[in-house]
Amino acid sequence: MFTIPIWRTHEEADDLAQLVTGTAYAEAALLRQWVLARMQQFRVVEAIRLYQDGYVDIHQAATRVRFPVAILLDEIGLAKGRSSISLTLAGRAWRLCGELLARGLRRKSVIQP
């Protein structure tokens, strides 16, 4: 583990100090939590972009963000709601859901006596 200094203006430092006043958080803990959350958000956005641009398939994209495929598909749907993903991508996601569901149903029908 290592420490990275985060340079802040006096105003930013005062704002941060006021945010943590009266809470159980230390400034460093709050900053760490924000950085980790933003890193994960960045991973999701980049994985969706790579998937949308055809550089990776949905399974590779899910692996990049450390999510199950279903959760990544939910994120794609949420991103569509934010208008950052094209309708083409949403169509691909829904088609993939249908394909995965169809595969699962075929497997079940083969296994059943």
N, C-alpha and C positions, 0 to 999 in steps of 0.2 A: 504494500500500500504506500502511496506517496501523496504529497500535498501539492496542490497547484494554487498559486496566489490568484485571487480575483481582484483586479484593481477597480475601485469604485470612487466616484466623486464624493465629496463631503455630504452632499445632499442625498445621494444614493445610500451612503452608510447610515445617515440619520433615518431615512425611510425604513431601511432594514431593521434598525434597532427598534423603531416604533412598532414594526410588525410583530416582533417577537416579545415585546414587553407584555408581561402578564400571561405568557404561554409557557409550556414546558420545553419549547424549542430553544436551542442555542442558535446563534446566527449561522455558524458553520454547518450545523445539522440541517437547517432549513435550506441553505444554499446547495448542499449536497443532494437533498431530496429533489430540488428543482432541476439540478443538472442531470440527475439520473432519469427523471421523468422526460426531460427534453431529449435526451439521447434516445430513449425508446421511441418517442414520437418521431424523431428523425429517421430511425430505422424503418418504421412503418411507412412513412412517406416515400422513402427511397425504394423499399421493396415493392410498393405499389407502382411506382414509376417504372422500375425495371420490368415488372410483369406487364404493365400496360404497353411498354415499348417493345415487348417480345424478347427481351434478353434472358429472362428466366421463366420457368413455368410456375404454376401456383404452389407446388410443393417446395420448390427452391426458395420462392419468396417467403413462404411461411417459415422455413428453416432459418432464413436470414433474420427474421424478427422474433424467433423463438416462440411462435404461436402454432397451435393446431390450425389446419387449413380452414376449418369452419370459423374460427375467430378472425382469421385474416379476411375471409369473405365478408364477415360482418363489418370489419373496418373499411373494406372497399365500398360496401353499401353506405356506411356513414360518410365516407369521403364523397360519394356521389351526391349525397344530400347537401354537402358543402360546395357543390359545383366544381370540385377540383379534379374530378375524374369524368372522362367522357362517357356518353351513353354506350359506346362500343365496348368499353371495359365492363360496364355493368352487365351488358348482354353476355359477354364472355363468362362473367362470374355466374350468372344464372344458368347458362348452358352447362357450365362445369358442374354446378349443383345437381342439375338433372342427370348428367352423365354419372356422377358419383352415386346418386340415388339408384339409378338403373343398374349399375354394377352391383350395388349392395343387394338389390332385389333379386337379381339373377343368381348371385351366390346363395342367398337364402333358399331360392326355389330348387337349386341343385342339391343342397344339403338335406332338405326335408324329404322324409320317406314317401 
